[in-house]
Amino acid sequence: MRNPLLKIVDVAAREYRATAMTKAFIFGTLVVPVMAWVIIALVIPLFDSPDQSLEGSIAVVDRTDAAAPVASALALHFDTDRLRAEHDRQRAEHQRVLDMDDAPPALRKASERALKRMPRSPHEVEVQRIDAGADDETVEALKSEVGRGDLLALFVIPPEANVPGGRYEIYTGRDLDFERAFELRDVVNRAIVDTRISRSGENPADVRALVANPQPDIRTITDRGETDANPAAQFIVPMAFMMLLWIAVFSSGQYLLTTTIEEKSTRVMELLLSAVSPMQLMTGKIIGQGLVGLTIMVIYGGLGVVVANQFNVMGLVPTEALPWLVLYFVMGYFLIGSFMAAIGSAVNELREAQSLMGTVMIVMMIPFFLWSLIIRQPNSTFSTVASFVPPLTPFIMILRLAQTTEPIPMWQVVATTLLGFGAVVAAVWCAAKVFRVGVLMYGKPPTPLTLIRWIRHA
Amino acid sequence: MHEHDAAIEIRGVTKRFGAKSAVDNLDLIVPTNSVCGFLGPNGAGKTTTIRMIMSIFLPDEGELRVLGRGSAIESKDRIGYLPEERGVYRTMPVGNFLAYMARLKGVDGRGLTKKIDDWLERLALPGVRKKKCQELSKGMQQKVQFAATVIHEPDLIILDEPFSGLDPVNARILRGLINEQHEAGRTIIFSTHVLHAAEELCDRVFMINQGKKILDGPIEEIRASFDPRTVVVSPDDVSADAATMERIRGVRRVARAPGRRVAYELHLEDDADVRGVMRDAAETLSLRSIERRDASLEDIFVRLVDPADSEDSVRGALRDETQTEEALADA
């Protein structure tokens, strides 16, 4: 008599091979993310290509006052000598960082990228000062020049622009991208505001210095000590952990559902039951598809690490939460997988499973509704109570543990883990009851109440 | 019969599905190395009994011993079971399917490929090992399922409707293989509606109706014990009048004997005296031969089973959804 455990291993191995070693799985799980990653890898260098230098003319009809401060500001902005000096200074500065042996990797990478993005030569833009008294016809002619591409842009600044809330006009042609347009707008805005300040009798430089925002150095102090408050680390990383867990649990649960239905609908089930008991069959199937889920998690997690590394944000990933990710996967998968196995055994085809899947789907969606609430206040009463609701436990707890601002009391980690795995035992027990009855039950699909009756009677 | 001679021993087994008893206080002993035909109308309780033998269902009452052990769970690897509801993994290659089933039944991996090839050869399925199961015809899939049933060389083979869906050629191949397994010393029990196949293969038959045993014993004894209801006459005169034969006292109906040009079957009334009919026939007609024919399994089946007991009435009761659900939950 073959060892019953080896039979479970045989069933698990077949489940894994039949699911994870198929073209559909390889394409869906591996090829699509790899393609996305390859595309990102190809696109990122495009952002690192040198910016184009602006070459051409800008026309300014500056009616603010006789001194034409906007035109002067633009002329100063595009002053060839100033631009060249600035260009050379920046290049030298970045080169200096690259030449340093002890430059921090992040700084070195930033300098490398900045050097790659610097235009090969500074902008060469001529600022045409148009007479403030230019009539509409002249302005229309200038606008036509912008349309033809003869001018990069046209600025028409009326006297009203000097009044707080005043407006002015910018006409840009096809050669001026939105980034440069914003840059020019900032120059114009600054010149107009400086004019207003000067008219009020103040020195613009002094006023600007006074109103400059102070730079806060935000630190979070918790039981863990003092840490940088990084919004990405606080919100995106826990969400990414939960998504990873969710995708792995849900995908493998779905595979478990479909393979069970397949075995039932192709009538191979009773042939299997001649060799293994229903419990051995269910256990083998759950383990096999669990390994598929772990594979998914490793693939997506690995790609996540590669991408985080590429974007130089690896420091934000709380690596200490990774073992919890595996633990909560086991908990979440066994909870959801048990339901899936039970439903798969009870129905005759996938379509019939949809009505019974409703409850499972609602439970699976709850973490998405709660994640923001949990991350903002990971130790609130709500977060704590939600952690003790078993189907949600793995998802809520991974959110709480992957955030870096507040430590979670260890007693809660231990208690929720014990409760979660207690629920796993109960779920597997109930699923086994349904499975034993359901696998040989053909005909009308059962209702949720029928499933409960099977659990009570079996 | 001694306990150690029995491959299957069932004593007082009852299985209820809700209020309906699918199997009622059943006793059965299947001797080792016998071929036992398991007969009965649809819904009589054959598959339920087989599933209890396989420990897929547990009996509500009674005791079962299989291959000398308390249940089939303890000796699953020594049993080959071909269920009535059977299939294959559609996208799995035939060889992989057989290897998987063999491994689950404890067959060692070494030499398994050769064993699979041998079986496919014997089943007239050469060269299909790498084909996906779904590429095979239904009959070919049936043969693959049979190979999966016996590939681990079990001591006890249970076949539930093994001939359903097979054409005459493949049915003959399967009959040959069942005979081979019997000659190799294996105990075989199979349920079937193909009564002539059961007659040809079985040394014992066992019949149930509405969950109760109505027949059990060696096939020759059973046939001998049933009063023959047919006399076959072969008149000298090929133009002999059937109406004359019908006038013989005790003859209910006259029919041409199949396959014989000048022979007639005289089907008798239930209370007819066979010897009297034969004497009267010999006196009335000029005969080349006259013989008494033993009851066939089909005759016995029809005589024992009330048409109302067949599928419609029994399944109708089982089809009651609530009963079925509760019953299966009890299983």
Contacts between the chains, C-beta under 8 A, distances in Angstrom:
chain1	res1	chain2	res2	distance
A	1	B	74	7.3
A	1	B	75	7.0
A	1	B	76	7.3
A	1	B	77	5.0
A	1	B	78	7.9
A	1	B	106	6.5
A	2	B	77	5.8
A	2	B	103	7.9
A	2	B	104	7.5
A	2	B	105	7.2
A	2	B	106	3.5
A	7	B	104	5.7
A	10	B	100	7.1
A	10	B	103	5.2
A	10	B	104	5.6
A	11	B	104	7.5
A	14	B	100	5.7
A	18	B	89	7.4
A	18	B	91	7.9
A	18	B	92	7.3
A	262	B	89	7.8
A	262	B	90	7.9
A	263	B	89	7.8
A	266	B	87	4.0
A	266	B	88	6.8
A	266	B	89	6.9
A	266	B	90	5.9
A	267	B	83	8.0
A	267	B	85	4.7
A	267	B	86	5.5
A	267	B	87	3.4
A	268	B	86	7.4
A	268	B	87	4.4
A	268	B	88	6.0
A	268	B	89	5.9
A	269	B	85	7.9
A	270	B	56	7.2
A	270	B	83	3.9
A	270	B	85	5.4
A	270	B	86	6.6
A	271	B	81	7.7
A	271	B	82	7.7
A	271	B	83	6.1
A	271	B	86	5.4
A	271	B	87	7.2
A	271	B	101	7.1
A	271	B	145	6.7
A	271	B	148	6.6
A	272	B	104	7.3
A	273	B	54	7.4
A	273	B	56	5.4
A	274	B	54	6.1
A	274	B	76	7.1
A	274	B	79	7.1
A	274	B	80	7.6
A	274	B	81	3.5
A	274	B	83	6.8
A	274	B	149	7.7
A	275	B	76	6.1
A	275	B	77	7.7
A	275	B	101	6.5
A	275	B	104	3.8
A	275	B	105	5.0
A	276	B	76	7.6
A	276	B	104	5.9
A	277	B	55	7.8
A	277	B	73	6.3
A	436	B	331	7.5
A	437	B	328	4.8
A	437	B	329	5.4
A	437	B	331	6.3
A	440	B	51	7.6
A	440	B	56	6.8
A	440	B	85	7.8
A	440	B	328	7.3
A	440	B	331	8.0
A	441	B	324	7.9
A	441	B	325	7.8
A	441	B	328	5.5
A	442	B	85	7.6
A	443	B	321	7.8
A	443	B	324	7.6
A	444	B	321	6.3
A	446	B	325	6.8
A	450	B	325	5.6
A	453	B	325	6.7
A	453	B	326	7.1
A	453	B	329	6.2
A	454	B	325	7.2
A	454	B	328	7.5
A	454	B	329	4.5
A	456	B	329	7.7
A	457	B	326	6.3
A	457	B	329	3.5
A	457	B	330	5.9
A	458	B	329	5.0
A	458	B	330	7.6
A	458	B	331	7.6
